[in-house]
Amino acid sequence: MSKLALLGGKPVSVTNVNKVSWPPISEKTGDKLKELYLSRKWSFNSPSEQEFEKAYAKYHGAKHGVFMVNGTVTLECGLLALGVGKGDEVIIPALTWIATATAVKDVGAKPVFVDIEPTTLCMDPVKFEKAITPKTKAVIPVHLYGSMADLDKIIKIAKKRKIGIIEDCAHMQGGVWKGRGAGSWGDVGSFSFQQSKTVSAGESGICLTNDDKLADRLFRAKHIGYPNGVAQGAAKSGPPQDLRCHNYRGTAFQALILADQVKGLKKLISTYNRSAAAIEKTVAGLKGVRVQTRGRMASPQGYYAFVLIFDSAPMKDIPLSNIIAALTAEGLGCGGTYGTVYKHLLFNMKKNEYRIDGGSCPVAEDIGTLRSVCITHQHLGNDMAAIKKICTIISKVVENHEELINYKPKSKKL
């Protein structure tokens, strides 16, 4: 009889080994939400929004925080604040969520895709530098899954060429680079607090910056042109002529939920790093699999997912779908990465609206798309007993790889 559960063997766990429900909830937060509801102070730069902006900016080592409705418009407003528009190019990695690209299009600019590093799965600084043209106005390094882009190299290149820097930190709540938080190193840091994120309020986002002028432009861009600190209907001056402004306001309800979660973020990230280290130790003893390398100066590392990469013998010739099916059957729910942006089902830009530098991004198309498995960050919040089961599952699948080579899933009957 087969040892793998996928083929009739006994699973390591009959249920999903993840015991952590998401997003987290708190009765104390629920009581505060009721008080907020009765207060009628729901929006328009409310006290709850201001409190969260200050707390989150402080946590990440930034001077300013500008709270918004989601983590897509934070990217758009970051680009607007930097003056990016029609005729400009913005360099982004080929492996990211499609919003990184569509935000560029939404301000009238052209996204330029560059390849990723095979270790971190984040933007390759060498490819970034090669893709720069006289039209390049900004770069968006994405801190992806469980790693951080090489900020030292990317920032050095960008500053030399006078290119704006927006850190896409949708996956990097609580991550730290060289002693300072993610999102505080570039001109703007963009975060998402969507339902599945490490810090979550269903939806909403924030931009961080240390630049006073950019902070003003970010606030005006999201608040229909109003400057910060001005009551609704009491504006004395309008926004700069070059700045397109929107109503991208978040609400006090999300801000309150997030402010309470930030209080426990340091402890949560510590737990995630402890769990990640245990899994890394197990994987280091296995052939055919490795882990996504943490950002080389990241400590602690933030996590949206823990990524396993099956790109060497004896695992490299096994279809990724078979590996995912085997891990899932043993009790470890998992899936693939986003895949290359320009090949994503939901990506619908016309060919003339974007550019792939060099014509293709082979690392993103191969390792990033066809050989990588994502285990959601919630798994890292489990107790060590569950983490040990995760390690056992990974070991079991790799050690019984021969059973997966010729596995073919049964076709579903219509």
LUMBA-94589 format. One record per residue: x negated, y, z of N, C-alpha, C in turn; residue in one letter. Coordinates in steps of 0.001 Angstrom, whole numbers, padded with zeros to 6 digits, always signed. Atoms other than C-alpha are relative to their C-alpha. Example, Ala and Ser with C-alpha at 12.3 -4.5 7.8 and 13.67 -1.06 7.14 Angstrom:
BEGIN
-000890-001190+000000-012300-004500+007800-000900+001200+000000a
+000820-001190-000060-013670-001060+007140+000770+001090+000730s
***
This chain:
BEGIN
-000842-001200+000000+000000+000000+000000-000880+001254+000000m
+000713-001266+000046-001109+003514-000754-000109+000623+001384s
+000167-000719-001257-002467+005571+002113+000689+001366-000040k
-000613-001326+000137-001039+008829+000756+001522-000081+000085l
-001459-000030-000165+002525+009703+001751+000698+000211-001332a
-000573-000265+001323+003159+010916-001788+000270-001291-000759l
-000105+001268+000712+002744+007334-002953+000501-001132+000890l
-000617+001014-000842+004554+005554-000135-000651-000253+001337g
+000671+000185-001283+002092+005768+002762+000665+000803+001108g
-000549-000696-001154+002805+007115+006227-000569+001418+000063k
+000494-001375-000046+002608+010944+006430-000659+000339+001339p
+000613-000476-001237+000443+012708+008999+001065+000615+000898v
-001099-000619-000753+003552+014673+010029+001280-000135-000818s
-001259+000193+000726+007161+013884+009106+000708+001331-000244v
-000540-001340+000228+007972+017602+009344-001146+000943-000328t
+001023-000997+000298+006140+020730+008242-000798+000302+001264n
+000835-000227-001186+003186+021189+010603+000073+001445+000499v
-000137-001377-000453+003890+024924+010741+001174+000123+000964n
-001037-000146-001019+005814+025618+013937+000350+001471+000247k
-000182-001430-000224+005726+029419+013648+001088+000553-000911v
-001081-000605+000789+008967+031115+012528-000390+001427-000376s
+000392-001325+000499+008632+034292+010477+001164+000675-000699w
+000828-000920-000792+009087+037198+010691+000270-000133+001487p
-000180+000114-001452+008598+037422+014463+001125+000913+000490p
-001073-000813-000574+011461+038744+016588-000230+000176+001498i
+000162-000315-001418+011667+040275+020050+001290+000608+000523s
-001206-000560-000605+014633+040957+022313-000229+001454+000410e
+000304-001379-000388+012892+044100+023575+000101+000939-001203k
-000115-000797+001228+012590+045361+020014+001459+000136-000402t
-001434-000056+000306+016249+044486+019472+000717+001041+000838g
-000613-001010-000879+017232+046621+022463-000368+001410-000457d
+000440-001315+000484+015174+049522+021117+000721+000376-001285k
-000708-000266+001251+016857+049176+017722+001423+000471+000269l
-001353-000448-000366+020250+049536+019371-000037+001452+000469k
+000138-001381-000477+019083+052705+021123-000234+000946-001174e
+000276-000818+001179+017730+054045+017837+001264+000203-000825l
-001250-000089+000753+020996+053292+016077+000931+001039+000620y
-000903-000943-000696+022965+055231+018694-000540+001428-000002l
+000610-001339-000009+020495+058145+018522+000246+000787-001281s
-000209-000583+001337+021258+058808+014835-001288+000561-000620r
+001272-000499+000537+017558+059636+014276-000617-001097-000874k
+000294+001144+000833+017233+057237+011395-001054+000244-001080w
+000892-000264+001129+015075+058990+008808-000508+001435+000065s
+000489-001377+000095+013681+062350+007607-001194+000242+000925f
+001205-000146-000813+010283+061841+009290+000335-000019+001485n
-000493+000144-001371+011888+060729+012542-001143-000255+000987s
+001024+000294-001008+009975+060353+015840-000541-001429-000097p
+000459+001392+000119+009839+056563+015312-000990-000163-001148s
+000914+000068+001138+008191+056997+011896-001351+000620+000355e
+001238-000684-000375+005646+059462+013278-000816-000820+000995q
+000692+000822-000998+004828+057184+016204-000721-001160-000671e
+000629+001124+000685+004164+054250+013910-001159+000464-000867f
+001070-000516+000857+002106+056319+011450-001283+000227+000805e
+001168-000297-000837-000204+057464+014242-000633-001281+000538k
+000517+001243-000578-000520+053999+015825-000712-000852-001051a
+000583+000854+001027-001231+052208+012553-001290+000607-000554y
+001210-000675+000479-003714+054816+011319-001128-000152+001022a
+001011+000124-001052-005546+054701+014657-000570-001417+000035k
+000442+001397-000035-005694+050893+014616-001041-000258-001085y
+000875+000265+001139-007386+050938+011206-001103+001042-000172h
+001090-000970+000055-009668+053892+011886+000194+001100-001018g
-000300-001070+000960-007926+056400+009609+000583+001211+000716a
-000479-001247-000590-006980+060010+010297+001497+000181-000200k
-001408-000238+000347-003572+060029+008586+000692-001289-000443h
-000853+001061+000522-000742+057580+007934+001261+000624-000566g
-001225-000507+000635+002163+058257+005552+000900-001194-000293v
-000910+001139+000040+005072+055827+005951+000944+000097-001192f
-000834+000000+001198+007089+054782+002867+000915-001220-000048m
-001056+001009+000084+009851+052477+001681-000516-001400-000326v
+000586+001321+000271+007631+049637+000374-001449+000138-000453n
+001410+000019+000346+004122+048615-000585-000299+000115-001475g
+000216-000294+001421+004623+049214-004307-000084+001512-000215t
+000028-001456+000155+005440+052911-004071-001188+000617+000744v
+001207-000521-000632+002496+053352-001695-001153+000042-001005t
+001006-000013+001067+000253+052379-004613+000262+001134-000982l
-000364-001058+000948+002146+054726-006925-000336+001375+000571e
+000266-001305-000609+001916+057635-004487-001495+000239+000181c
+001447-000140-000078-001774+056949-003951-000581+000472-001320g
+000455-000403+001329-002323+057253-007690+000411+001440-000303l
-000468-001362+000221-000205+060406-007886-000826+001007+000793l
+000777-000901-000859-002102+061969-004989-001391+000245-000565a
+001325-000134+000604-005376+061336-006848+000047+000656-001379l
-000139-000674+001288-003987+063000-009972-000066-000913-001195g
+000028+000963+001108-003847+059828-012082+001277+000130-000822v
-001176-000147+000859-001544+060125-015081-000252-000455-001421g
+000042+000397+001407-001074+059815-018811-001399+000161-000578k
+001311-000027+000637-004227+058950-020726-001117-000534+000871g
+001014+000524-000921-006085+057681-017657+000004-001524+000019d
+000098+001435-000218-007287+054152-016971-000298-000270+001474e
+000226+000414-001382-007243+052369-013616-000434-001462-000018v
+000545+001352+000020-009374+049267-013073+000523-000801+001186i
-000566+000872-001036-007752+046398-011144-000456-001442-000238i
+000371+001407+000199-008552+042698-010557+001092-000777-000718p
-000960+000808+000765-006899+040079-012757+000845-000889+000898a
-000758+000822-000936-005768+038073-009709+000538+000893+001114l
-000693-000805-000997-003252+040067-007665+001486-000103-000306t
-001423-000058+000308+000482+040599-007425+000223+001043-001087w
-000217-000857+001167+001955+042329-010495+000203+001469+000360i
-000238-001397-000398+002802+045497-008497-001257+000847-000109a
+001248-000753+000135-000865+046492-008568-000106+000574-001403t
+000041-000452+001386-000547+046771-012342+001163+000923-000344a
-001170-000799+000383+002995+048125-012632-000029+001390+000626t
+000117-001324-000620+002242+050976-010210-000835+000922-000877a
+000844-000783+000911-000454+052113-012643+000816+000456-001204v
-000848-000346+001147+001972+051989-015545+001031+001061+000368k
-001066-000912-000417+004620+053863-013542-000456+001454+000103d
+000479-001391-000015+002376+056945-013303-000497+000418-001385v
+000356-000331+001376+001708+056812-017058-001398-000405-000411g
+001366+000403+000305-001790+055333-016883-000043-001444-000508a
+000176+001355+000536-003208+052096-018315-000812-000851+000974k
+000785+000911-000829-004253+049180-016077-001041-000734-000832p
+001086+000722+000652-007579+047605-017016-000375-001171+000900v
+000255+001187-000799-008018+044037-015802-001461-000434-000089f
+001359+000545-000025-011431+042759-014701+000020-001297+000805v
+000052+001327-000621-012495+039340-013461-000341+000084+001488d
+000202+000100-001444-012899+038181-009878-001256-000800+000317i
+001091+000848-000471-015690+036624-007858+000536-001408+000261e
-000476+001372-000249-015426+032800-007672-000005-000363+001482p
+000084+000275-001443-016169+032969-003933+001143+000662+000767t
-001024-000745-000754-013904+035696-002521+001343+000053-000718t
-001176-000160+000868-011374+035692-005420+000424+001462-000102l
-000267-001439+000095-011533+039500-005164-000802+000598-001162c
+000637-000680+001124-012703+042027-007764-001520-000174+000003m
+001446+000123+000183-016201+041369-009104-000566+001402-000250d
+000543-001354+000180-018152+044644-008640-000757+000187-001314p
+000741-000080+001264-020338+043865-011671+000967+000197-001165v
-001005-000133+001059-017265+043456-013889+000679+001361+000067k
-000579-001338-000174-015794+046654-012435-000878+001051-000667f
+000903-001020+000554-018863+048682-013381-000057-000069-001525e
+000060+000157+001458-018953+047240-016896+001259+000526-000690k
-001277-000394+000604-015300+048177-017484+000237+001514+000007a
-000191-001458-000116-015742+051892-016709-000193+000675-001354i
+000070-000828+001207-015081+054288-019578+000230+001454+000406t
-000303-001399-000336-014700+058083-019773+001450+000211+000448p
-001407-000126-000388-010960+057464-019236+000278-000537+001420k
-000225+000612-001314-011436+055663-015902+000177+001079+001068t
-000301-001005-001028-009800+057751-013177+000017-000603+001409k
-000089+000626-001321-009405+055225-010335-000267-001493-000100a
+000166+001441-000120-010117+051691-009157+000838-000461+001193v
-000786+000558-001100-007886+049476-006993-000587-001359+000372i
+000454+001292-000507-009896+046790-005199+001080-000602+000891p
-001058+000674-000756-007454+044246-003750-000625-000956+001009v
+000413+000948-001032-008133+042515-000439+001023-001136-000037h
-000956+001038+000397-006586+039194-001366-000011-001219+000916l
-000211+001214-000799-005185+036342+000781-000816+000007+001287y
+000818+000061-001200-008024+035686+003236-001405+000502-000247g
+001311-000584+000257-010863+037820+001918+000146+001487-000305s
+000027-001424+000306-011872+041423+001384-000949+000262-001155m
+000854-000395+001119-013279+042980-001774-001279+000631+000544a
+001299-000517-000439-016926+044060-001574+000016+001530-000041d
-000172-001448-000048-016285+047642-000472-001326+000745-000146l
+001288-000681+000098-019966+048553-000143-000391+000237-001460d
+000411-000103+001403-020703+047836-003800+001003+000806-000822k
-001032-000678+000802-017381+049055-005215+000034+001492+000287i
-000014-001426-000356-017412+052342-003303-001241+000712-000531i
+001237-000611+000506-021042+053014-004268+000112+000292-001493k
-000170-000190+001451-020227+052527-007961+001014+001106-000276i
-001077-000962+000238-017010+054569-007775-000436+001431+000318a
+000433-001357-000378-018567+057539-005975-001033+000542-000980k
+001005-000417+000972-021480+057636-008406+000665+000496-001284k
-000695-000352+001248-019000+057848-011309+001204+000914+000245r
-001100-000898-000384-016524+060112-009433+001366-000605-000345k
-001236+000751+000229-013749+057508-009591+000738-000144+001324i
-000802+000134-001207-010910+057520-007055+000156-001454+000423g
-000077+001363-000539-010570+054483-004786+001271-000178+000819i
-001185+000372-000778-007280+052977-003610-000167-001459+000420i
+000071+001370-000493-007636+049903-001408+001416-000579+000050e
-001273+000711-000100-004733+047513-001952-000123-000974+001164d
+000115+000763-001251-004338+046146+001580+001292-000724+000345c
-001277+000662-000255-000969+044427+001171-000174-001286+000788a
+000277+001249-000706-002604+041254+002550-000902+000192+001224h
+001127-000169-000917-004973+042845+005009+000310+000777+001276m
-000322-000610-001278-003131+044090+008091-000935-000537+001080q
+000875+000409-001092-005613+044036+010961-001399-000407-000403g
+001345+000358+000452-008640+043239+008809-000986+001135+000235g
+001028-000998-000320-011890+045029+009678-001234-000228-000862v
+001210+000052+000816-014870+045838+007430-001076+000845+000694w
+001116-000700-000654-018163+046750+009168+000474+000869+001175k
-000417-000696-001205-016351+047786+012344+001121+000996-000167g
-001116-000926+000227-013626+049899+010717+001058-000678-000850r
-001100+000699+000618-010217+048854+009498+000077+000108-001513g
-000307-000033+001432-009308+047953+005940+000944+001164-000263a
-000870-001115+000361-007626+050840+004147-000519+001352+000410g
+000554-001289-000441-009783+053516+005793-001306+000335-000702s
+001276-000192+000682-012777+053185+003466+000140+000740-001335w
-000214-000680+001268-011386+054298+000118+000629+001367+000210g
-000718-001283-000113-009675+057594-000661+001370-000230+000616d
-001329+000365-000508-006345+055890+000079+000026-001500+000254v
-000258+001410-000258-005398+052576+001672+001494-000249-000077g
-001420+000285+000219-002068+051029+000614+000362-001335+000638s
-000437+001201-000711-000258+048504+002861+001473-000303-000276f
-001382+000460+000131+002927+046462+002480+000432-000703+001278s
-000563+000684-001166+005196+045293+005311+001231-000802-000397f
-001068+000833+000531+007455+043102+003193+000192-001231+000882q
-000460+001083-000875+009216+040106+004801-001068-001022+000374q
+000943+001089-000249+006342+037630+004485-001348+000450+000548s
+001324-000494-000363+003447+039885+005507-000349-000234+001472k
+000489+000223-001360+001340+039584+008663+000648+000951+000991t
-000820-000962-000742+003022+042731+009974+001201+000267-000890v
-001165+000030+000887+006595+042698+008696+001214+000709+000579s
-001282-000608-000373+009787+044733+008766+001032-000236-001087a
-000907+000260+001121+011554+043167+005787-000490+000693-001243g
+000611-000837+001036+010344+046019+003582-000645+001200+000694e
+000672-001242-000385+008310+049277+003913-001495-000125-000255s
+001433-000041+000249+004697+050315+003485-000586+001269+000573g
+000658-001201-000503+002139+052922+004482-001256+000270-000804i
+001283-000414+000556-000723+054876+002956-000841+000576+001130c
+000956-000573-000945-003783+055662+005061-001014+000839-000762l
+001066-000805+000587-006338+058365+004344-000687+000810+001077t
+000751-000885-000892-009018+060413+006053-000119+001401-000572n
+000086-001276+000715-008596+063324+003629+001271+000826+000249d
-001148-000849-000341-006326+066184+004793+000816+000375-001241d
-000700-000405+001225-005495+067306+001247+000783-001174-000592k
-000698+001182+000515-004629+063772+000108+001186-000361+000878l
-001103+000296-000915-002478+063303+003208+001207+000882-000321a
-001090-000922+000352-000443+066374+002249+000646-000413-001318d
-000535+000396+001301-000080+065200-001358+000777-001317+000105r
-000711+001263-000201+000921+061689-000241+001363+000230+000641l
-001267-000259-000683+003589+063036+002092+000988+000677-000938f
-000889-000707+000937+005006+065414-000519+000486-000956-001098r
-000366+000931+001068+004978+062642-003154+001119-000930+000428a
-001031+000939-000469+007161+060402-000974+001229+000688+000581k
-001077-000705-000706+009355+063108+000582+000510+001189-000811h
-000582-000956+000957+010740+064995-002471-000651+001375+000024i
+000742-001252+000066+008041+067667-002230-000192+000712+001324g
+000138-000633-001314+008395+068581+001448-001396-000216+000586y
+001219+000226-000768+005226+069158+003461+000331-000655+001329p
-000203+000635-001296+004775+067263+006709+000279+001055+001076n
-000265-000886-001125+006164+068854+009877+001067+001043-000242g
-001049-000977+000338+008942+070794+008150+001360-000678+000084v
-001341+000558-000150+012583+070192+009070+000712-000063-001345a
-000758+000156+001235+014950+068984+006367+000770+001275-000307q
-000684-001219+000416+016203+072006+004415-000725+001277+000362g
+000711-001197-000476+013583+074369+005856-001348+000194-000678a
+001279-000141+000701+010754+074128+003293-000234+001446-000399a
+000370-001372+000358+008936+077415+002729-000800+000045-001299k
+000777+000053+001232+006851+076256-000243+000238-001326-000695s
-000188+001216+000772+007072+073706-003012-001291-000763-000176g
+001197+000822+000213+004659+070956-004011-000863+000568-001121p
+000855-000414+001117+001688+071500-006376+000649-000366-001330p
-000620+000209+001306+002706+071735-010019-000387-001331-000636q
+000467+001234+000632+000676+068646-010930+000482-001252+000714d
-000382+001155-000817+002325+066400-008336+001463-000373-000202l
-001362+000504+000160+005383+064337-009233+000461-000582+001329r
-000474+000401-001322+007483+063794-006103+001287-000821-000097c
-001128+000926-000020+010102+061177-005197+000618-000057+001390h
-000512+000390-001309+012349+060018-002409-000410-001452+000228n
+000528+001322-000316+010265+057073-001226-000086-000178+001511y
+000042+000069-001459+011040+057472+002465+000368-001381+000528r
-000419+001158-000775+011126+054524+004833+001015+000485+001023g
-000931-000417-001046+013475+054560+007803-000580-000299+001372t
+000457+000170-001377+013038+054705+011557+000129-001439+000475a
-000217+001380-000441+014348+051158+011934-001210-000882-000304f
+001189+000788+000333+011460+049565+010065-001207+000461+000810q
+001153-000544-000729+008964+051885+011755-000028-000486+001445a
-000073+000459-001383+010172+050878+015203-000415-001465+000116l
+000363+001418+000009+009900+047165+014405-001510-000167-000156i
+001428+000107+000285+006394+047662+013057-000855+000487+001158l
+000762-000535-001131+005194+049770+015985-000132-001035+001107a
+000065+001045-001023+006059+046941+018358-000916-001144-000427d
+000859+001088+000477+004289+044358+016172-001478+000372+000050q
+001398-000431-000006+001100+046427+015963-000633-000194+001376v
+000522+000176-001358+000744+046147+019730-000592-001395+000211k
+000509+001363-000140+000155+042413+019348-000880-000442-001154g
+000726+000371+001211-001799+042518+016076-001414-000497+000291l
+001370+000405-000304-005279+042250+017583-000053-001446+000486k
-000060+001374-000518-004344+039068+019452+000356-000980-001116k
-000416+000867+001100-002635+037607+016367-001153-000261-000954l
+001127+000147+000920-005647+038257+014117-001099-000860+000624i
+000981+000841-000700-007915+036680+016741+000390-001469-000101s
-000490+001371+000131-005740+033544+016683-000196-000513-001419t
+000173+000385+001403-005808+033478+012879-001458-000352-000301y
+001415+000252+000255-009605+033691+012827-000480-001263+000690n
+000344+001240-000704-009913+030918+015411+000446-001220-000811r
-000541+001115+000775-007687+028638+013332-000742-000171-001318s
+000717+000043+001277-009422+029544+010070-001378-000627+000180a
+001334+000547-000255-012815+028708+011590+000056-001518+000177a
-000146+001442-000200-011569+025258+012623+000218-000722-001322a
-000251+000627+001312-010271+024488+009127-001256+000066-000865i
+001236-000146+000769-013456+025823+007530-001025-001064+000392e
+000940+001008-000488-015513+023469+009693+000326-001375-000565k
-000423+001283+000564-013466+020489+008510-000316-000076-001485t
+000196-000019+001456-013621+021484+004846-001479-000082-000366v
+001444+000024+000282-017409+021952+005032-000548-001420-000088a
+000448+001389+000039-017712+018199+005512+000640-000833-001086g
-000701+000726+001059-015609+017267+002489-000566+000342-001372l
+000459-000225+001368-016605+016884-001165+001183+000360-000898k
-001030-000349+000978-014592+018581-003899+000883+001158+000391g
-000841-001111-000449-013030+021357-001841-000847+000987+000790v
+000623-001064-000773-014187+024658-000418+001062+001011+000383r
-000970-001015-000393-012507+027652+001180-000348+001328-000654v
+000233-001371+000458-012070+031182-000122-000942+000673+001001q
+000981-000631-000876-015096+033035+001253+000565+001275+000611t
-000427-001236-000654-014283+035703+003817-000801+001167-000555r
+000772-001173+000378-015320+039241+003007-001318-000003+000758g
+001314+000205-000616-019078+039296+003691-000246+000915+001195r
+000139-000905-001137-018774+042255+006094+001295+000086+000801m
-001303-000020-000670-015272+041399+007366-000077-000714+001347a
-000015+000603-001338-014981+040794+011104+000813+000877+000949s
-000622+001252+000418-012333+039969+012021+000613+000113-001400p
-000633+000080+001310-010864+038850+008704+001509-000012+000153q
-001453+000079+000039-007208+039572+008037+000426-001140-000907g
-000486+001131+000817-005065+036821+006486+001451+000187-000417y
-001358+000187+000503-002007+036651+004271+000196-001470-000337y
-000010+001444+000271-002901+033095+003308-001406-000534+000192a
+001288+000687-000053-005685+030584+003812-000108-000792-001299f
+000106+000572+001346-006985+029427+000424-001046-001114-000065v
+000878+001133+000297-008478+026040-000458-000258-000021-001502l
+000365+000012+001415-010366+025797-003771-000557-001374-000370i
+000365+001360+000411-010619+022377-005479-000649+000060-001393f
+000616-000235+001314-013143+023099-008236-001290-000779-000219d
+001193+000821+000224-015853+020449-007891+000351-001473+000202s
-000241+001444-000117-016149+016666-008022+000095-000404+001478a
-000847+000816+000887-014300+014534-007108+001400+000570-000232p
-001352-000549+000063-011288+016917-007005+000287+000827-001254m
-000187-000996+001050-011849+019171-010018+000847-000484-001182k
-000763+000512+001150-010172+016863-012566+001425-000407+000365d
-001364+000343-000438-007019+016265-010507+000894+001217-000191i
-000899-001147+000184-004088+018488-011558+000351+000647+001339p
-000295-000712-001239-003439+021157-008956+001375-000367+000534l
-001357+000364-000427+000239+020194-008894-000002-001310+000790s
+000110+001265-000734-000755+016689-007733-000560+000229+001408n
+000610-000302-001295-002909+018098-004937+001017+000664+000922i
-001020-000693-000790-000133+020418-003761+001083-000980+000451i
-001021+000998-000337+002389+017566-003876-000485-000930+001102a
+000555+000904-000999+000083+015339-001828-000095+000672+001365a
+000099-000745-001257-000579+017988+000831+001383+000214+000617l
-001369-000239-000469+003135+018780+001063+000629-001268+000561t
-000563+001280-000447+004109+015118+001404-000546-000419+001367a
+000588+000323-001299+001747+014814+004377+000504+000932+001110e
-000550-000919-000991+003524+017733+006093-000560+001398-000042g
+000601-001333+000114+001491+020740+004965+000601+000736-001191l
-000606-000781+001073+003714+023087+002952-001003+000992-000565g
+000982-000880+000640+001604+025025+000431+000412+000260-001441c
-000308-000315+001391+001574+026429-003084-001216+000590-000687g
+001095-000599+000748-000557+028085-005746-000141+001481+000285g
+000190-001447-000110-001828+031642-006026+001016+000714-000907t
-000856-000754+000917-000045+034451-007880-000286-000374-001452y
+000412+000238+001376-001980+033470-010979-000426+001306-000659g
+000477-001181+000714-003494+035843-013495+001165+000922-000337t
-001110-000950+000143-001363+038993-013666+000564+000019-001409v
-000473-000177+001374-001203+039313-017438+000603-001266-000602y
-000674+001222+000440+000060+035709-017714+001179-000357+000894k
-001085+000264-000940+002647+035965-014935+001352+000114-000697h
-001334+000018+000599+006268+035223-015837+000689+001357+000073l
-000692-001278-000197+007436+038591-014471-000751+001193-000585l
+000790-001081+000598+004720+040643-016197+000501+000259-001414f
-000615-000264+001306+006349+042356-019173-000529+001252-000691n
+000583-001136+000714+003991+045088-020326-000336-000375-001438m
+000394+000201+001386+003369+045497-024024-001527-000014-000091k
+001448+000171+000142-000126+044658-025285-000758+001326-000009k
+000692-001283+000067-000955+048306-025899+000084+000797+001306n
-000171-000709-001270-000016+049253-022332-001013-000429+001058e
+001039+000431-000925-002919+047426-020667-001212-000469-000788y
+001221+000489+000640-006461+046289-021400-000642-001062+000877r
+000757+001029-000705-008333+043116-020439-001447+000201-000386i
+001380-000297+000362-011972+044100-020269-000729-001284-000374d
+000701+001181+000495-014037+041657-022302+000908-001003-000675g
-000936+000871+000701-010875+040057-023690+000608-001104+000839g
-000538+001037-000881-010393+037539-020886-000663+000102+001370s
+000543+000045-001364-011009+036927-017185-000070-001475+000401c
+000057+001461-000142-012170+033280-017087+000029-000509+001443p
-000010+000475-001390-012727+033007-013326+001411+000072+000574v
-001379-000149-000477-009259+034340-012541+000923-001015-000657a
-000863+000922+000733-007683+032157-015226-000234-001455+000389e
+000316+001378-000380-009453+029003-014034+000081-000184+001514d
+000069+000219-001455-010467+028995-010357+001161+000673+000729i
-001041-000747-000702-007998+031678-009277+001405-000488-000252g
-001355+000414+000384-005023+030139-011049+000195-001513+000050t
-000176+001442+000199-005628+026425-011681-000630-000880+001070l
+000718+000834-000962-007808+025299-008763+000191+000427+001455r
-000126-000544-001357-006637+027245-005684+001369-000259+000618s
-001215+000295-000753-004061+026312-003038+000117+000967+001174v
-000249-000946-001094-002511+028823-000604+000798-000652+001126c
-000724+000391-001211-001514+027908+002935+000389+001305+000701i
-000440-001304-000503+000588+030753+004344-000583+000317+001372t
+000656-000461-001226-000778+032817+007220+000692-000480+001266h
-000711+000461-001189+001933+031600+009598-000611-001282+000567q
+000632+001241-000459+000166+028230+009746-001164+000279+000951h
+001162-000333-000822-002861+029942+011277+000398+000441+001411l
-000484-000404-001316-000711+031077+014199+000397-001162+000889g
-000362+001200-000765-000095+027505+015350-000994-000280+001130n
+000922+000446-001040-001602+025917+018453-001032-000942-000619d
+001097+000793+000552-004770+023868+018043+000416-001432-000343m
-000487+001341+000342-002832+020591+018018+000502-000030-001440a
-000495-000088+001376-001103+021685+014808-001136+000261-000979a
+001148-000274+000865-004352+023035+013366-000784-001281-000258i
+000688+001293+000173-005955+019634+013942+000747-000878-000998k
-000782+000764+000986-003093+018047+011988-000239+000524-001407k
+000290-000592+001309-003717+020484+009135-001346-000498-000503i
+001325+000497+000367-007376+019460+009147+000068-001473-000412c
-000154+001430+000306-006366+015776+009162+000636-000193-001371t
-000683+000101+001296-004039+016300+006192-000949+000301-001145i
+000938-000368+001064-006696+018050+004106-001024-001122-000206i
+000987+001084+000083-009237+015344+004913+000594-001246-000653s
-000645+001206+000529-006785+012542+004125+000197+000091-001508k
-000245-000153+001438-005870+013933+000703-001302-000059-000786v
+001282-000014+000711-009483+014566-000317-000650-001392+000012v
+000648+001314-000119-010740+011211+000953+000713-001092-000802e
-000755+000968+000811-007998+009390-000991+000308+000572-001389n
-000193-000699+001267-008437+011430-004160+000254-000932-001178h
-000150+000918+001136-008584+008374-006425+001465-000350-000259e
-001414+000321+000161-004883+007740-005793+000750+001089-000773e
-000693-001139+000628-004029+011166-007238-000346+000182-001475l
+000475-000256+001365-005947+011011-010501+001060-000337-001054i
-000980+000434+001007-003258+009107-012420+001447+000179+000450n
-001371-000201-000494-000256+010182-010360+000798+000864-000976y
-000902-000768+000838+002652+011366-012472+001342+000091+000704k
-001284-000154-000703+005720+012829-010754+001146-000529-000838p
-001170+000505+000692+009024+011253-011598+000782+001156-000605k
-000771-001051+000652+011000+013287-014095+001402+000038+000607s
-001337-000154-000583+014242+014698-012735+001080-000315-001038k
-001106+000309+000894+017426+013350-014225+000898+001209-000181k
-000909-001133+000300+019654+015889-015916+001423-000341+000393l
***
